[in-house]
């Protein structure tokens, strides 16, 4: 049976009890994709109990949704940044952010 590789976020929080529902950790897009890959590998191995398989599947679905949302937000930002008006001037318009830190531009 393969052991679950904890993410950095999971290592920093207390272990969930049976009464607590599993939560998708807040991770960067890259960390979420890496974790999804680990989950797929574990599920494909087929060495997990039904309960563990369901728990991993649920975590994977949550990570997939969060990752897709981040991709959608990034696509909207790119479309806004590349937009031009009828005269060829760049369009400017405020866009909504989720406030999760993914929207910040690194300072130089």
C-alpha positions in Angstrom: 0.0 0.0 0.0 1.4 3.4 -0.9 1.6 6.1 1.6 0.1 9.6 1.1 2.6 12.3 0.5 1.5 15.3 2.5 1.5 18.8 0.9 3.3 21.6 2.7 0.0 23.1 3.7 -1.1 19.7 5.2 2.1 19.3 7.1 1.4 22.6 8.9 -2.1 21.9 10.0 -3.4 19.4 12.5 -4.7 16.0 11.3 -8.4 15.9 10.4 -10.6 13.7 12.5 -13.3 11.5 11.0 -15.9 14.2 11.9 -14.1 16.8 9.8 -14.6 16.9 6.0 -11.4 17.0 4.0 -10.5 20.4 2.8 -8.5 21.3 -0.3 -5.3 23.1 0.9 -4.6 26.7 -0.2 -1.7 26.2 -2.5 -0.3 27.8 -5.6 -1.5 26.7 -9.0 1.7 24.8 -9.5 1.4 23.0 -6.1 -2.2 22.2 -6.8 -1.3 20.6 -10.2 1.6 18.6 -8.6 -0.8 17.4 -5.8 -3.4 16.4 -8.4 -0.7 14.3 -10.2 0.2 12.6 -6.9 -3.5 11.8 -6.3 -3.9 10.4 -9.8 -0.9 8.1 -9.3 -2.2 6.9 -6.0 -5.6 6.2 -7.3 -4.2 4.4 -10.4 -2.1 2.1 -8.2 -5.3 0.7 -6.8 -3.8 -0.1 -3.4 -6.0 2.2 -1.4 -9.1 1.3 0.6 -12.5 2.6 -0.7 -12.6 5.2 2.0 -9.1 6.5 1.2 -9.8 6.4 -2.5 -13.0 8.5 -2.0 -11.1 11.0 0.3 -8.4 11.4 -2.4 -10.9 11.7 -5.1 -12.7 14.5 -3.2 -9.5 16.3 -2.6 -8.6 16.0 -6.3 -12.0 17.4 -7.4 -11.6 20.4 -5.1 -8.0 21.1 -6.3 -9.2 20.7 -9.9 -12.0 23.3 -9.4 -9.7 25.8 -7.7 -7.1 25.3 -10.5 -9.7 25.8 -13.2 -10.9 29.0 -11.5 -7.4 30.3 -11.3 -6.9 29.5 -15.0 -10.1 31.3 -15.9 -9.2 34.4 -13.9 -5.7 34.5 -15.6 -7.3 34.2 -19.0 -9.7 37.1 -18.3 -6.8 39.2 -17.1 -4.8 38.5 -20.3 -7.8 39.3 -22.5 -8.2 42.6 -20.7 -4.5 43.4 -20.9 -4.4 42.7 -24.6 -7.7 44.4 -25.5 -7.8 47.5 -27.7 -10.6 49.8 -28.7 -11.7 50.7 -32.3 -8.9 53.2 -32.6 -6.2 50.8 -31.6 -5.7 52.2 -28.2 -5.3 49.9 -25.2 -8.6 49.4 -23.3 -8.4 49.9 -19.6 -11.0 48.6 -17.2 -11.0 47.5 -13.6 -11.4 43.8 -13.2 -12.5 41.8 -10.2 -10.1 39.8 -8.2 -10.8 37.1 -5.6 -8.4 38.6 -3.1 -6.6 35.2 -2.6 -3.1 36.6 -3.3 -2.8 35.1 -6.8 -3.5 38.5 -8.3 -0.6 40.3 -6.9 2.2 41.5 -9.2 5.7 40.8 -7.7 7.6 43.9 -6.9 10.9 44.6 -8.5 
